[in-house]
Amino acid sequence: MTCRICAKETLVEFIDLGQQPLANKYPKPEEFATEDFFPLKVFFCTSCKAVQLGTVVSRERMFVDYYYLSSVNPGLVRHFEEFARSLASAKFVVDVGSNDGILLRPLKALGVKAIGIEPSINVSKIANDQGLTTMTAFLNDESAAALVAQHGKADVVVTSSVFTHLEDPHQFIEATKKVMTDDGSFIIEVEYIGNMLKNVQFERFYFDRVFYYSVTSLRDLFAAHGMYVSDVEHIEQHGGSIRVTTHLVGHGPEPSARFAAYIEEERTTMDQPSLEHFAKLSNEYVAAFKHKLIEYKEAGLRVAGYGAPARVATICNFGDIGPSLIEFIIDDSPLKQHRCSPGTHIPIEPNTHLADHRPDVLVVFAYEYFDDIKKKVQGNYRFLIPIPPREVA
């Protein structure tokens, strides 16, 4: 197969996660019969070290109606407030994939001109209703031209947890170049495949995300468009991500030592043996998680979940885990409440549901926000991190 990043025939399959639904589509019971499933096979490029899905579902189908709201997560709110402070000297910031305005809000408070581009009609409306100027569109040549005609070019373009979702990153970069000034910077926050492999995070593969990037693959991708990576910074979001700063060739600083260190590390840590080890452990971990849930049930313990991020779909469909093992999942997003988990149809409820339906064990699916979740629940629970399964205090 041909890599869609470097166009070389160097793709190898390294994990098959079976038939999976669309992870961010939370059905109601009347929609169960029409829910679609697709094969979730993951491939690695031995040339540029990019990872990509074998099946691509159209972005319009994926994101026009969306159920993820960033601002319901206190940890993400703090992250973007800090990010906004680092952009305080910018003249004009365009945030692509701005969701409900989680970055626009603190930028506005700092007096920085900022506009969002968000394809989800329901989510962009939430931002606009709060006075956070948001264009409802995918970023492409047409929307880029419309934005520049009305607002001018930006000296900073940002996209956070969006770059992996793109069906055509080449087209996206060209559209971004039309929005930014020649001496501007394009900053992406993107989930890092190196962390996913190291920490065996198979649950972060789902159809929303087509590509999973190494720094090597980002270097090669931007080079194909007359751009280069000047810096790479580790950030904690989404299980370990990177903030990557890029510029047009000839219009930015020399690449940093951090960038060089990532490139060197990837020469030895991303290879065939590491991929095979990842696949082996993924199967073992999901089997161990299901076995732990069965143990709880046989002991007469009631189990619920907290947090219904997209990874719930991957874990539960891969492991064949449904309401018989996890009675319900609490989620703070009103868009997900009173719906069900994709594929396995575990009911999703608001936090108030805990008062009358107290479980013994809470599976913390949004595990990176465990401290925040623990503060939201009243009473003594046993908390279980699902992959690999382990109880935490």
C-alpha positions as CSV (number, residue, x, y, z in Angstrom):
1,M,0.0,0.0,0.0
2,T,1.0,3.6,-0.6
3,C,1.7,6.0,2.2
4,R,-0.6,9.0,1.9
5,I,2.1,11.2,3.5
6,C,5.3,10.4,1.6
7,A,3.7,8.6,-1.4
8,K,6.0,5.6,-1.0
9,E,4.8,2.0,-1.1
10,T,6.1,1.3,2.4
11,L,3.0,0.7,4.5
12,V,2.8,-2.4,6.7
13,E,-0.2,-3.4,8.8
14,F,0.6,-3.7,12.5
15,I,-2.8,-4.0,14.3
16,D,-6.3,-5.0,13.5
17,L,-8.9,-3.7,16.0
18,G,-11.8,-5.4,14.3
19,Q,-15.1,-3.9,13.2
20,Q,-15.7,-0.5,14.9
21,P,-18.4,2.2,14.8
22,L,-17.8,5.9,14.4
23,A,-16.4,6.8,17.9
24,N,-17.8,10.3,18.3
25,K,-21.4,9.4,17.2
26,Y,-23.4,8.6,20.3
27,P,-26.6,6.9,19.3
28,K,-30.0,6.9,20.8
29,P,-31.8,3.5,21.0
30,E,-33.9,4.3,17.9
31,E,-30.6,4.7,16.0
32,F,-29.0,1.4,16.9
33,A,-30.3,-0.4,13.9
34,T,-28.7,2.1,11.4
35,E,-25.3,2.3,13.1
36,D,-22.5,1.7,10.7
37,F,-19.3,-0.3,11.4
38,F,-16.0,-0.3,9.5
39,P,-12.8,-2.4,9.7
40,L,-10.3,-0.6,11.9
41,K,-6.9,-1.7,10.6
42,V,-3.8,0.4,11.3
43,F,-0.7,0.8,9.1
44,F,2.8,2.0,9.6
45,C,5.1,3.6,7.0
46,T,8.6,2.3,7.3
47,S,9.8,5.3,5.3
48,C,8.5,8.4,7.0
49,K,7.3,6.7,10.2
50,A,3.7,8.0,9.8
51,V,0.8,5.8,11.0
52,Q,-2.5,5.8,9.2
53,L,-5.8,4.0,9.0
54,G,-6.7,1.7,6.1
55,T,-10.3,2.9,6.0
56,V,-11.2,6.6,5.7
57,V,-14.7,7.8,6.5
58,S,-15.6,11.2,4.9
59,R,-14.8,14.2,7.1
60,E,-18.2,15.7,6.3
61,R,-20.0,12.7,7.8
62,M,-17.7,12.7,10.8
63,F,-17.7,16.3,11.9
64,V,-20.8,18.2,10.6
65,D,-22.7,16.9,13.6
66,Y,-20.3,16.4,16.5
67,Y,-20.6,15.6,20.2
68,Y,-17.3,16.6,21.7
69,L,-17.1,19.9,23.7
70,S,-13.6,20.9,24.8
71,S,-14.7,23.4,27.5
72,V,-16.5,20.8,29.7
73,N,-13.0,19.5,30.6
74,P,-11.3,21.6,33.3
75,G,-7.9,20.2,32.5
76,L,-8.2,21.3,28.8
77,V,-9.5,24.7,29.9
78,R,-6.4,25.3,32.0
79,H,-4.2,24.1,29.1
80,F,-5.7,26.5,26.6
81,E,-5.5,29.4,29.1
82,E,-1.8,28.8,29.4
83,F,-1.5,28.4,25.6
84,A,-3.3,31.7,25.1
85,R,-0.8,33.5,27.4
86,S,2.0,32.2,25.2
87,L,0.3,33.8,22.2
88,A,-0.4,37.2,23.9
89,S,2.0,39.1,21.6
90,A,0.3,37.9,18.4
91,K,-1.5,40.4,16.3
92,F,-4.1,38.1,14.8
93,V,-4.7,34.4,15.6
94,V,-6.7,32.0,13.6
95,D,-7.7,28.8,15.4
96,V,-8.6,26.0,13.0
97,G,-10.9,23.4,14.6
98,S,-11.8,25.9,17.3
99,N,-14.6,23.7,18.8
100,D,-16.6,25.7,21.3
101,G,-14.1,28.5,21.6
102,I,-11.8,27.0,24.3
103,L,-8.8,29.0,23.0
104,L,-10.7,31.9,21.5
105,R,-12.1,32.8,24.9
106,P,-8.8,33.4,26.8
107,L,-7.3,35.1,23.7
108,K,-10.3,37.5,23.7
109,A,-9.8,38.1,27.4
110,L,-6.1,39.0,26.7
111,G,-7.2,41.5,24.0
112,V,-5.8,39.4,21.1
113,K,-7.7,39.4,17.8
114,A,-8.8,35.8,17.2
115,I,-11.2,34.0,14.9
116,G,-12.1,30.3,14.8
117,I,-12.9,28.0,12.0
118,E,-15.0,25.1,13.0
119,P,-16.9,22.6,10.7
120,S,-19.4,21.3,13.2
121,I,-22.6,23.3,12.9
122,N,-23.9,22.6,16.4
123,V,-20.5,23.3,18.1
124,S,-19.7,26.5,16.2
125,K,-23.1,27.8,17.1
126,I,-22.2,27.4,20.8
127,A,-19.1,29.5,20.3
128,N,-20.8,32.2,18.2
129,D,-23.6,32.5,20.7
130,Q,-21.0,33.4,23.3
131,G,-19.6,36.1,21.1
132,L,-16.5,34.1,20.0
133,T,-16.3,34.8,16.3
134,T,-16.3,31.5,14.5
135,M,-16.6,30.6,10.8
136,T,-18.6,27.4,10.2
137,A,-16.5,25.6,7.6
138,F,-13.7,23.2,6.9
139,L,-10.4,25.0,6.2
140,N,-10.0,24.9,2.4
141,D,-9.1,27.3,-0.4
142,E,-12.6,28.7,-0.5
143,S,-12.9,29.3,3.3
144,A,-9.3,30.6,3.4
145,A,-10.0,33.2,0.7
146,A,-13.2,34.3,2.5
147,L,-11.5,34.7,5.8
148,V,-8.6,36.7,4.4
149,A,-11.0,38.9,2.4
150,Q,-12.9,39.8,5.5
151,H,-10.2,39.8,8.2
152,G,-6.7,39.8,6.6
153,K,-3.9,37.4,7.1
154,A,-2.9,36.0,10.5
155,D,0.6,36.0,12.0
156,V,-0.3,32.9,14.0
157,V,-2.4,30.0,12.8
158,V,-3.1,27.3,15.4
159,T,-4.8,23.9,15.2
160,S,-5.1,21.7,18.3
161,S,-6.0,18.0,18.2
162,V,-7.2,18.5,14.6
163,F,-4.2,17.5,12.4
164,T,-4.7,13.8,13.0
165,H,-8.3,14.1,11.8
166,L,-7.5,15.5,8.3
167,E,-8.3,13.4,5.3
168,D,-5.9,15.3,3.2
169,P,-3.1,17.1,5.2
170,H,-1.4,18.2,2.0
171,Q,-4.5,20.3,1.0
172,F,-4.9,21.6,4.5
173,I,-1.3,22.9,4.6
174,E,-1.7,24.7,1.3
175,A,-4.9,26.3,2.6
176,T,-3.2,27.3,5.8
177,K,-0.4,29.0,3.8
178,K,-3.1,31.2,2.2
179,V,-4.3,32.3,5.7
180,M,-0.9,33.2,7.3
181,T,1.5,35.9,6.6
182,D,4.9,35.0,5.0
183,D,6.7,35.6,8.3
184,G,4.0,34.0,10.4
185,S,4.0,30.7,12.3
186,F,1.7,27.7,12.0
187,I,1.5,25.8,15.4
188,I,-0.1,22.4,15.6
189,E,-0.8,20.4,18.8
190,V,-1.1,16.8,17.7
191,E,-1.2,13.4,19.4
192,Y,2.3,11.8,19.2
193,I,2.5,8.3,17.9
194,G,5.7,7.7,19.8
195,N,3.8,8.1,23.1
196,M,1.0,5.9,21.9
197,L,3.4,3.1,21.0
198,K,5.4,3.5,24.1
199,N,2.4,3.5,26.4
200,V,0.4,0.9,24.4
201,Q,-2.5,3.3,23.8
202,F,-4.4,1.3,21.1
203,E,-7.6,3.0,22.4
204,R,-6.5,6.2,20.7
205,F,-7.1,4.7,17.2
206,Y,-10.5,5.5,15.8
207,F,-12.0,6.8,12.6
208,D,-12.0,10.4,13.6
209,R,-8.2,10.3,13.3
210,V,-6.9,9.2,9.9
211,F,-3.2,9.9,10.6
212,Y,-0.9,9.6,13.7
213,Y,2.3,11.5,13.4
214,S,5.9,11.0,14.3
215,V,8.2,14.1,14.2
216,T,10.0,12.5,11.2
217,S,6.7,12.3,9.3
218,L,5.9,15.9,10.1
219,R,9.3,17.0,8.9
220,D,8.8,15.3,5.6
221,L,5.2,16.4,5.2
222,F,6.0,20.1,5.7
223,A,9.1,20.0,3.6
224,A,6.9,18.9,0.6
225,H,5.2,22.3,1.0
226,G,8.1,24.7,1.3
227,M,7.9,24.7,5.1
228,Y,10.0,23.4,8.0
229,V,9.6,22.4,11.7
230,S,11.4,24.9,13.9
231,D,10.5,23.4,17.3
232,V,8.8,20.5,19.1
233,E,7.6,20.7,22.6
234,H,6.0,17.9,24.7
235,I,2.6,18.6,26.2
236,E,0.5,16.4,28.4
237,Q,-2.9,16.5,26.6
238,H,-4.5,13.4,25.1
239,G,-2.1,11.0,26.7
240,G,1.0,12.7,25.6
241,S,1.1,15.1,22.6
242,I,3.5,17.5,20.9
243,R,3.3,21.2,20.1
244,V,5.0,21.7,16.7
245,T,5.9,25.1,15.4
246,T,6.4,25.5,11.6
247,H,7.3,28.3,9.2
248,L,7.8,29.0,5.6
249,V,11.3,28.2,4.5
250,G,13.5,31.3,4.9
251,H,11.1,33.0,7.3
252,G,11.8,31.6,10.8
253,P,14.5,30.6,13.3
254,E,16.9,27.7,13.1
255,P,15.4,24.3,14.1
256,S,15.8,23.7,17.8
257,A,17.8,21.1,19.7
258,R,14.5,19.6,20.8
259,F,13.5,18.9,17.2
260,A,16.8,17.2,16.5
261,A,16.5,15.1,19.6
262,Y,13.1,13.8,18.5
263,I,14.4,12.9,15.0
264,E,17.3,11.0,16.5
265,E,15.2,9.1,19.0
266,E,12.8,7.9,16.3
267,R,15.5,6.3,14.3
268,T,15.7,3.5,16.9
269,T,12.4,3.4,18.7
270,M,9.9,3.1,15.8
271,D,10.6,-0.2,14.1
272,Q,9.0,-3.5,13.2
273,P,9.7,-5.3,16.6
274,S,8.2,-2.4,18.6
275,L,5.1,-2.6,16.4
276,E,4.7,-6.3,16.9
277,H,5.1,-5.8,20.7
278,F,2.5,-3.1,20.7
279,A,-0.1,-5.4,18.9
280,K,0.6,-8.3,21.3
281,L,0.2,-6.1,24.4
282,S,-2.9,-4.5,23.1
283,N,-4.7,-7.8,22.8
284,E,-3.5,-8.9,26.2
285,Y,-4.6,-5.6,27.9
286,V,-8.1,-5.6,26.5
287,A,-8.6,-9.2,27.5
288,A,-7.3,-8.4,31.0
289,F,-9.7,-5.5,31.3
290,K,-12.7,-7.6,30.3
291,H,-11.6,-10.3,32.8
292,K,-11.4,-7.7,35.6
293,L,-14.9,-6.6,34.8
294,I,-16.1,-10.2,34.9
295,E,-14.4,-10.7,38.3
296,Y,-16.2,-7.6,39.7
297,K,-19.6,-8.9,38.4
298,E,-19.0,-12.4,39.8
299,A,-18.2,-10.8,43.2
300,G,-21.5,-8.9,43.1
301,L,-19.9,-5.5,42.5
302,R,-21.7,-2.9,40.3
303,V,-19.5,-1.1,37.7
304,A,-20.0,2.2,35.9
305,G,-17.7,4.4,34.0
306,Y,-16.7,8.1,34.2
307,G,-16.0,9.9,31.0
308,A,-17.2,8.9,27.5
309,P,-14.4,10.0,25.2
310,A,-14.0,8.4,21.8
311,R,-11.6,5.8,23.2
312,V,-14.6,4.1,24.9
313,A,-15.8,2.9,21.5
314,T,-12.4,1.4,20.6
315,I,-11.9,-0.3,23.9
316,C,-15.4,-1.7,24.3
317,N,-15.9,-2.8,20.7
318,F,-12.5,-4.4,20.6
319,G,-13.1,-6.1,23.9
320,D,-16.8,-6.9,23.3
321,I,-17.8,-5.0,26.5
322,G,-21.3,-3.7,26.9
323,P,-24.0,-2.9,29.6
324,S,-23.8,-6.3,31.1
325,L,-20.4,-5.4,32.5
326,I,-20.5,-1.6,32.7
327,E,-24.0,-0.4,33.6
328,F,-23.7,3.2,32.6
329,I,-21.1,5.9,31.9
330,I,-21.1,9.4,33.5
331,D,-20.1,12.2,31.2
332,D,-20.2,16.0,31.8
333,S,-21.0,16.9,28.2
334,P,-24.7,17.6,27.7
335,L,-24.4,16.6,24.1
336,K,-23.6,13.0,25.1
337,Q,-25.9,12.6,28.0
338,H,-29.0,10.4,27.5
339,R,-27.4,8.7,24.5
340,C,-25.3,5.6,24.4
341,S,-21.7,4.5,23.7
342,P,-21.1,3.7,20.0
343,G,-21.4,0.1,19.1
344,T,-21.8,-1.5,22.5
345,H,-24.6,0.9,23.7
346,I,-23.8,1.5,27.3
347,P,-26.1,4.3,28.5
348,I,-24.5,7.7,29.1
349,E,-25.8,9.8,32.0
350,P,-25.1,13.1,33.8
351,N,-23.2,13.2,37.1
352,T,-26.5,13.5,39.0
353,H,-27.3,9.9,38.0
354,L,-24.7,8.7,40.6
355,A,-26.9,9.8,43.5
356,D,-29.6,7.2,42.9
357,H,-27.5,4.5,41.1
358,R,-24.4,4.3,43.1
359,P,-21.9,1.7,41.7
360,D,-19.1,0.1,43.6
361,V,-16.5,0.7,40.9
362,L,-15.9,3.5,38.5
363,V,-13.9,2.9,35.3
364,V,-12.0,6.1,34.6
365,F,-12.0,6.2,30.8
366,A,-10.8,9.8,30.7
367,Y,-7.9,8.7,32.8
368,E,-5.6,11.7,32.2
369,Y,-8.2,13.8,34.1
370,F,-8.5,11.4,37.0
371,D,-7.8,14.1,39.7
372,D,-10.6,16.3,38.3
373,I,-13.0,13.4,38.0
374,K,-12.3,12.3,41.6
375,K,-13.3,15.8,42.8
376,K,-16.6,15.5,41.0
377,V,-17.9,12.4,42.6
378,Q,-19.1,12.2,46.2
379,G,-18.5,9.0,48.2
380,N,-16.1,6.2,48.3
381,Y,-15.5,4.3,45.0
382,R,-13.0,1.9,43.7
383,F,-11.4,3.5,40.6
384,L,-10.2,1.4,37.7
385,I,-8.0,2.6,34.9
386,P,-8.9,0.4,31.9
387,I,-5.8,-0.1,29.8
388,P,-3.9,-1.8,31.3
389,P,-6.4,-2.5,34.0
390,R,-5.3,-1.3,37.4
391,E,-7.1,0.1,40.5
392,V,-6.0,3.6,41.6
393,A,-6.7,5.4,44.8
